[in-house]
C-alpha cells in the first residue's frame, strides 16, 4: 500500500481549506446578489395582495349599491348628527363578514364598550401586507367631500356620476401608516390630502399608491402624476380627460 508523505498531506489539507474559502465566498456573493431580487419578489406579491384587497372592497361597494340602490354613506350618524360608524363597517356583509357585522351595535359609537369585540377584530381586506399595523388599523380610506365619491351628507347613487366618470373618479385610496385609522372609525381622507405636493407625499409602495375607482377598477397612482390630472380624479364635476394615467 502506497503511503502519503507529510508534505502531500499538508498540500491536500491546504487545498481543501482553500476550496472551502472559495465556496463560502461564492455562496456569500450569490446571497448578496439574490437578496434584492427576493425583496422585489416579496414586494410584488404584497402589491398584488393589496390590489386584491381593494378589488374586494370595490365589489362589496357595488354589491351594497345593488341591494340598497345607493353606495354606503361615508359614515352613519346619531340623532344629533355625530358620526358613529364608517362605510367600512356597512359593507362587512359583502366581504363575507356577516357574523362580525351582526355583532356590532350600530346605534352606539364604534368605540363604545358594547362594540369592544368588533374593535379588537382585524379584517384581512383592510390590511395592506406592505404596511403591517396593529390589529384593527387600516390605511384604506374613502375620499370624502361634497363633490367626491363619498358625500358626507347623502349616499351617492351610481346614476349621479356623469357618463364615463366612474373610471375617472377615486373612491378609496391608500395613505401612509402614520395616518392609519381603525377600520370602524368614521375617519377618512380628503381631496386636500391627495393634492399634497409630490415631493411631500408619503406612500406605502415605492413610487405611489393604489386607488380604487368608482367603477371598481384598481389603478396605481404615481407620485409624479400631474396636479391637473389628479384634480380631475377627485371631483364628480371635474371634466373627463383623454390621456391614461
URTANOR-V723657 format. One record per residue. N is the residue number from 1. PHI is phi in whole degrees, 0 to 359 (999 if undefined). OMEGA is omega in whole degrees, -180 to 180 (* if undefined). NEAR is the number of other ideal C-beta (glycine too) atoms within 12 Angstrom. Layout:
n=N phi=PHI omega=OMEGA near=NEAR
n=N phi=PHI omega=OMEGA near=NEAR
This chain:
n=1 phi=999 omega=-176 near=3
n=2 phi=280 omega=-178 near=5
n=3 phi=270 omega=179 near=7
n=4 phi=256 omega=-178 near=12
n=5 phi=286 omega=178 near=10
n=6 phi=304 omega=-180 near=10
n=7 phi=296 omega=179 near=10
n=8 phi=293 omega=179 near=13
n=9 phi=295 omega=178 near=13
n=10 phi=297 omega=180 near=13
n=11 phi=299 omega=-179 near=14
n=12 phi=294 omega=179 near=15
n=13 phi=297 omega=179 near=15
n=14 phi=295 omega=179 near=14
n=15 phi=296 omega=179 near=14
n=16 phi=296 omega=178 near=14
n=17 phi=297 omega=178 near=14
n=18 phi=297 omega=177 near=14
n=19 phi=300 omega=-179 near=14
n=20 phi=297 omega=179 near=14
n=21 phi=297 omega=179 near=14
n=22 phi=297 omega=-179 near=14
n=23 phi=297 omega=179 near=14
n=24 phi=296 omega=178 near=14
n=25 phi=297 omega=178 near=14
n=26 phi=295 omega=-180 near=14
n=27 phi=297 omega=179 near=14
n=28 phi=300 omega=180 near=14
n=29 phi=298 omega=179 near=13
n=30 phi=295 omega=179 near=14
n=31 phi=298 omega=180 near=14
n=32 phi=297 omega=-180 near=14
n=33 phi=289 omega=-175 near=12
n=34 phi=273 omega=-177 near=14
n=35 phi=302 omega=178 near=14
n=36 phi=300 omega=179 near=12
n=37 phi=296 omega=179 near=14
n=38 phi=296 omega=179 near=15
n=39 phi=296 omega=178 near=15
n=40 phi=297 omega=179 near=15
n=41 phi=295 omega=179 near=14
n=42 phi=293 omega=180 near=16
n=43 phi=294 omega=177 near=22
n=44 phi=298 omega=179 near=18
n=45 phi=294 omega=179 near=16
n=46 phi=293 omega=178 near=24
n=47 phi=295 omega=177 near=29
n=48 phi=296 omega=179 near=21
n=49 phi=295 omega=178 near=24
n=50 phi=297 omega=177 near=38
n=51 phi=301 omega=-180 near=29
n=52 phi=296 omega=178 near=22
n=53 phi=301 omega=-179 near=35
n=54 phi=294 omega=177 near=41
n=55 phi=297 omega=178 near=27
n=56 phi=295 omega=177 near=31
n=57 phi=297 omega=178 near=46
n=58 phi=298 omega=178 near=37
n=59 phi=297 omega=180 near=24
n=60 phi=296 omega=178 near=37
n=61 phi=299 omega=-178 near=41
n=62 phi=286 omega=175 near=27
n=63 phi=293 omega=174 near=22
n=64 phi=299 omega=180 near=31
n=65 phi=298 omega=180 near=31
n=66 phi=300 omega=-178 near=17
n=67 phi=274 omega=-174 near=16
n=68 phi=255 omega=180 near=21
n=69 phi=83 omega=178 near=14
n=70 phi=213 omega=170 near=24
n=71 phi=285 omega=180 near=42
n=72 phi=295 omega=175 near=39
n=73 phi=291 omega=178 near=32
n=74 phi=302 omega=178 near=38
n=75 phi=197 omega=174 near=33
n=76 phi=270 omega=-178 near=29
n=77 phi=227 omega=175 near=20
n=78 phi=270 omega=-176 near=17
n=79 phi=298 omega=-179 near=8
n=80 phi=262 omega=178 near=8
n=81 phi=86 omega=180 near=12
n=82 phi=281 omega=179 near=15
n=83 phi=300 omega=-178 near=24
n=84 phi=245 omega=-174 near=30
n=85 phi=223 omega=-179 near=36
n=86 phi=282 omega=171 near=41
n=87 phi=300 omega=179 near=46
n=88 phi=296 omega=176 near=47
n=89 phi=289 omega=-175 near=44
n=90 phi=293 omega=-178 near=37
n=91 phi=265 omega=-180 near=41
n=92 phi=307 omega=-180 near=34
n=93 phi=300 omega=-178 near=21
n=94 phi=264 omega=175 near=28
n=95 phi=243 omega=-177 near=31
n=96 phi=60 omega=180 near=17
n=97 phi=235 omega=-177 near=28
n=98 phi=296 omega=-179 near=14
n=99 phi=296 omega=178 near=15
n=100 phi=295 omega=179 near=28
n=101 phi=299 omega=-179 near=26
n=102 phi=294 omega=-179 near=14
n=103 phi=277 omega=-176 near=21
n=104 phi=267 omega=175 near=33
n=105 phi=270 omega=-176 near=23
n=106 phi=288 omega=179 near=25
n=107 phi=278 omega=-180 near=15
n=108 phi=242 omega=-179 near=20
n=109 phi=303 omega=-177 near=29
n=110 phi=300 omega=-178 near=34
n=111 phi=260 omega=175 near=26
n=112 phi=292 omega=179 near=20
n=113 phi=307 omega=179 near=13
n=114 phi=295 omega=-179 near=17
n=115 phi=251 omega=-176 near=27
n=116 phi=299 omega=-178 near=18
n=117 phi=298 omega=180 near=17
n=118 phi=295 omega=-179 near=35
n=119 phi=298 omega=-178 near=30
n=120 phi=273 omega=-177 near=19
n=121 phi=265 omega=177 near=25
n=122 phi=270 omega=178 near=21
n=123 phi=243 omega=-173 near=33
n=124 phi=300 omega=-176 near=23
n=125 phi=292 omega=-178 near=33
n=126 phi=260 omega=-177 near=41
n=127 phi=242 omega=176 near=34
n=128 phi=281 omega=-178 near=38
n=129 phi=295 omega=178 near=25
n=130 phi=277 omega=-174 near=28
n=131 phi=223 omega=-179 near=31
n=132 phi=300 omega=-176 near=16
n=133 phi=226 omega=174 near=27
n=134 phi=301 omega=-178 near=17
n=135 phi=306 omega=178 near=19
n=136 phi=95 omega=-178 near=29
n=137 phi=272 omega=-179 near=30
n=138 phi=216 omega=175 near=42
n=139 phi=250 omega=177 near=38
n=140 phi=270 omega=-178 near=49
n=141 phi=233 omega=178 near=42
n=142 phi=277 omega=176 near=49
n=143 phi=268 omega=-172 near=41
n=144 phi=249 omega=178 near=35
n=145 phi=173 omega=-177 near=28
n=146 phi=298 omega=-177 near=19
n=147 phi=248 omega=-179 near=27
n=148 phi=259 omega=-177 near=39
n=149 phi=298 omega=178 near=48
n=150 phi=267 omega=177 near=42
n=151 phi=275 omega=179 near=28
n=152 phi=282 omega=-175 near=26
n=153 phi=249 omega=-180 near=16
n=154 phi=204 omega=176 near=15
n=155 phi=296 omega=-176 near=24
n=156 phi=268 omega=175 near=36
n=157 phi=266 omega=178 near=21
n=158 phi=299 omega=-178 near=26
n=159 phi=292 omega=178 near=15
n=160 phi=287 omega=-177 near=23
n=161 phi=283 omega=177 near=28
n=162 phi=300 omega=179 near=20
n=163 phi=307 omega=179 near=12
n=164 phi=83 omega=-175 near=17
n=165 phi=284 omega=-174 near=30
n=166 phi=300 omega=179 near=30
n=167 phi=271 omega=-179 near=26
n=168 phi=232 omega=179 near=34
n=169 phi=224 omega=180 near=41
n=170 phi=286 omega=177 near=49
n=171 phi=257 omega=-177 near=48
n=172 phi=225 omega=177 near=49
n=173 phi=221 omega=177 near=47
n=174 phi=267 omega=171 near=44
n=175 phi=243 omega=-178 near=35
n=176 phi=284 omega=-172 near=26
n=177 phi=294 omega=179 near=23
n=178 phi=292 omega=-179 near=13
n=179 phi=242 omega=178 near=27
n=180 phi=295 omega=179 near=29
n=181 phi=231 omega=174 near=30
n=182 phi=286 omega=-176 near=33
n=183 phi=297 omega=179 near=45
n=184 phi=276 omega=-173 near=43
n=185 phi=289 omega=179 near=31
n=186 phi=281 omega=178 near=33
n=187 phi=244 omega=-179 near=31
n=188 phi=215 omega=-178 near=39
n=189 phi=252 omega=-180 near=34
n=190 phi=230 omega=177 near=27
n=191 phi=298 omega=180 near=29
n=192 phi=301 omega=179 near=15
n=193 phi=298 omega=-179 near=28
n=194 phi=287 omega=-180 near=38
n=195 phi=272 omega=175 near=28
n=196 phi=302 omega=179 near=24
n=197 phi=309 omega=-177 near=16
n=198 phi=311 omega=-178 near=20
n=199 phi=295 omega=-178 near=8
n=200 phi=257 omega=-175 near=12
n=201 phi=276 omega=178 near=26
n=202 phi=265 omega=-177 near=23
n=203 phi=229 omega=180 near=33
n=204 phi=287 omega=-178 near=37
n=205 phi=259 omega=-180 near=32
n=206 phi=298 omega=175 near=17
n=207 phi=89 omega=180 near=17
n=208 phi=161 omega=-179 near=26
n=209 phi=211 omega=176 near=42
n=210 phi=278 omega=174 near=38
n=211 phi=227 omega=174 near=44
n=212 phi=261 omega=179 near=43
n=213 phi=273 omega=-177 near=33
n=214 phi=298 omega=180 near=38
n=215 phi=275 omega=179 near=27
n=216 phi=96 omega=179 near=29
n=217 phi=280 omega=-180 near=24
n=218 phi=246 omega=178 near=32
n=219 phi=234 omega=175 near=32
n=220 phi=255 omega=-176 near=28
n=221 phi=268 omega=-179 near=35
n=222 phi=289 omega=180 near=21
n=223 phi=292 omega=179 near=24
n=224 phi=268 omega=177 near=17
n=225 phi=296 omega=-178 near=31
n=226 phi=295 omega=179 near=18
n=227 phi=298 omega=180 near=18
n=228 phi=298 omega=179 near=15
n=229 phi=293 omega=-179 near=25
n=230 phi=299 omega=-180 near=34
n=231 phi=300 omega=-179 near=24
n=232 phi=290 omega=-180 near=30
n=233 phi=271 omega=-173 near=38
n=234 phi=257 omega=-173 near=37
n=235 phi=243 omega=176 near=28
n=236 phi=298 omega=-175 near=31
n=237 phi=270 omega=-179 near=18
n=238 phi=292 omega=-180 near=23
n=239 phi=294 omega=178 near=16
n=240 phi=287 omega=176 near=20
n=241 phi=235 omega=-175 near=20
n=242 phi=273 omega=-176 near=10
n=243 phi=287 omega=176 near=11
n=244 phi=282 omega=177 near=13
n=245 phi=224 omega=* near=23
